[in-house]
Amino acid sequence: MNHEEYKDPIEQYKDDDLFRPLFPDADAGHQLKCPKCEELVVAENINISKAIAKCSNCSSVFSFDHSTRYPYRNKPEVFQPEGIEMLRLRNELDIDFKWRNSKSMSGFFIFFAIFWNVMLLPFIGVAIMSGQMAFLLGISAHLLVGIGMLYHSISIILNTTFISIDKYDLIVEHRPLKHFFHRDRHIACNDIDQLYVKKYVAGKTNNEVRYAHKIVVILKNGDELDLIKGIRNKEKALYIEQEIELFLQIKDRPVEGEVK
């Protein structure tokens, strides 16, 4: 009588990919490369006790502590900033942050949005009470501006950005309020080539320029998408970029115009 070899049900249906190491080369020995020109650094140019090295090709002197811990990056490690929550599992990464702690907007803007709408209330009341709806049409542009500023202010106060990544998709959602200038994103991980942080002009307050940072995704077809915009703190943007690239095992490379 033939007996089939017994197979443990758990082992039989186990998804091997779920148990693969997140960074397969991170614990293996690897040669040190120059972060500037990516040439291999010879042993005599490495000072292990001080964790510094000199490249014989471009004469660049650099610390290699972060590069041995993070073999996919050529930048110093960015530590988790206050206000960002992160949960990293073997096959999933979740990051979230509240807009009121991270988005670039002044208190003057909120005050002005409230003042603008309060100033319009008497005109709206008179028009409704007198039945002069044509007057409301005449100030419709002012009404739209007021509603837009108020909605944006409430979004800054209430919204949270949620970033969720697995081996298939990168998803960015802003909740509870949808925002025209901050779109949700759903990108296939296999389409992502690189991420970087860029600084841009977010607006002006009292004739003073306000800057913000955005995380940009470069796709393998060459297109670029704004993943998240309006982050006022550079470290928060760089940290999110770092963690996404590490999770997806994307080797960081220099991009023109990026923030370092």
N, C-alpha and C positions, 0 to 999 in steps of 0.2 A: 504494500500500500504506500503510495507516494504522499508525502506530507510537504506542503508548501512551506517555505521558510517564513517563520513568524516575523511580522513587521510591527513595530510599535506604532499605533495609530497617530500619535503626535508627530513622530518622525516621518510617517508616510505622507502627511499633509502639510508638513512644515514648508513655508516659503523661504527658501535659502537666502533670498535677497533681503529679507527682514533682519537676518542675523549677520549680515556682512558688516565689517567695521566701517564707520563713517569716513575715516581718513586712513585708508589702507597703508599709506606710506609714511604716516606721521611718526610711527614708533620704530620704523626701520632706519638703519644707518644711512645717511645720505651725505654727499659732498656739499661743501659750502660754496655758494655762488655769490658773486657780487650783485647787490641789489640795483646797481646803476647800469652795468653792461652785461650782467648775467654770465660773466666768465668764471670758470672754476678758480678758486683761490688755493694756492699751493700751501702746504703745511707750514713751511718756515715763515709765512706771512700771517700766521694766526697766533694770537695771544690768548690762550684758553683762560688763564687766570683773570684777565681783565675783560674777557669776552669782546675783544675787538679784533679786526682784521684789516689788511690792506690789500687791495687788488693790484696785481702787477701789470694789468693791462691798461687801466685808466687811472691808477694811483688813488682811487677813492678809499678813504678810511671809514669804516662803519662798525656798528655794534651788531653782533650776530645772535644775541640771546633770543630776540623775537623770531628770527628766521628759523632757528632750530625748533622752536615751539610751534610755529605756524609755517610749514613748508610751502603753502600755497600763496603766501603774501611776501612782498618786499617792503612792507611798511611797518613801523612800530605798532605794537598792540594798542588798541583803544579800549580802555576799561569801561564797564557798563555805567553810563551816566545816570544820575538821579532822574526819576520820572519815566524811565523805560522799563517795562516788565518783559521778561523773556522766559520761555520754557523750551528747552531743547531736548528732544528725545532722539532715539537712534534714527528714526525715519520721519521725524516731523519737527518743524521749528515754528514757534509762535512768538510774535513780538507785538506789543501794543503800547500806545502812549496817548495821553489825553492832550487835546489841542490846546487847552488853556495853559498847559505847562511847556508847550513846544512851538506853537505857531507864532509867526511874526505879526503881531498887531499891537498897537499902542492903546493905552487906556483912553487917550484923547479921541480915538476913532469911535469907541463905544459911547463916550459922552456925546460926541457930535451926532451919532446915529439917533440917539434918544432925543436930543435937542431938536434935530431936524423934524422928526415925526411929531413931537409935541407941538412944535410951531405950526404944523399943518392941520392939527385937530380942529381949531376954531373955524378955519375955512371950510373943512369938510362938514362940520356940524351945521354951519349956516347954509351951505348948499343943499344939504339933505332936508333941513327944516323948511326952506323956501321953495323946494322943488326945482331948483336950478341945476339940473344934472349936467347941462352943457358946461357949466363952470368947472365941474370935476374933470370933464374931458380936457379943458384948457390947462389944468394943472396936473394932468396925468403923468407927464414926464417927472415932475417933482415927487409925485406919489410913488412912482416906480423906483426912483433913486432911494427914497426913504425906506421903502419896504426891503429893497435889496441890502442896504446897509444894516438894517435891523436883523434881517435873516442871517447875514454873515456874522454879526456879533453874537447872536444866539448860538450859531453853529460852533464858534470858537469856544464858548462857555460849556456846551453840552457834549460835543462830539469826541469820539475816540477813534483812532486809526488802528485797525487790526490787520496784521500781516501773518499769513499762514502759508507754510511751504511744506510740501512733501516731495517724493521723488518724481512726481508728475507735473505739479502745478505750483505757481506762485500767485497767491491771491491777496489783493489789498482791498479792504472795505472800510468805508467811513460811516460810522453810525452814531446816533440814530437819524441824523438829518443828512439827506443827500445835498451835495454842493456842486454847482456847475463848474467851478474852477478846480475842484479836487475830485477827480473821477476815480471810481473803483477800477481795479485792474485784475485781469485774469490772463496770465501768461504761461505757456508751456515751458517747463524748465529746460527742455532740450533745445529751445529756440534762443536761450540766453547765452550771449558770448562774454559780456563784461558788464560791470556796474562801476559807476563813479559818482562823486559828489561835485556839484557845481554851485558857485555863488552867483546870485543875480539880484537886480534891483527890484524890490517888492513894492516900492511906492515912496511917497514923501509925506513927512509930518512936519508942519511948520517950516517948510522949505529945506528940511534935512532929509537926506536920502536914507531910506530904510533898506537894509540888505537881508536876504534870506538864503537858505540853501535848499537844493533839491537833489534827490537821488535819481540818476538817469540810468536806464537799462539800454545797453547796446545789443541788438539782436544779431543773429548770425547772418541775416540777409543785409546787414548794414544799417537798418533803420534804428532810430533812437526814440525811446518813450520816456516821458516824465513819470517815474513811479510814484514818488511822493514829493510834494512841493511845500514851501512855506515854513520850513524848519529854521528857527532863528539861531539855534545852537549848533555850531559846526561839529562838535564832538558827538552829538546825538546822531547826526546824519552819517558821519564816518563810522560810528559803531554799528548802525543798521547795515550799511554797505559791507562792513567787515564780516558780520555774522552771516549774512546771506551768501557771500562768496565762500566762506569757510564751509557752510553746510552743503552747498552745491558743488564744492571742490573746484571752484573756478580760480585759476591762477591769476592773481592780480597783476596787471601791467599798466604802465603809465598811459594816461589819456590827456591830450592837449586841453588845457583850460580847467582841469580838475583841481579841487581843493585838497591839500595834503595836511 
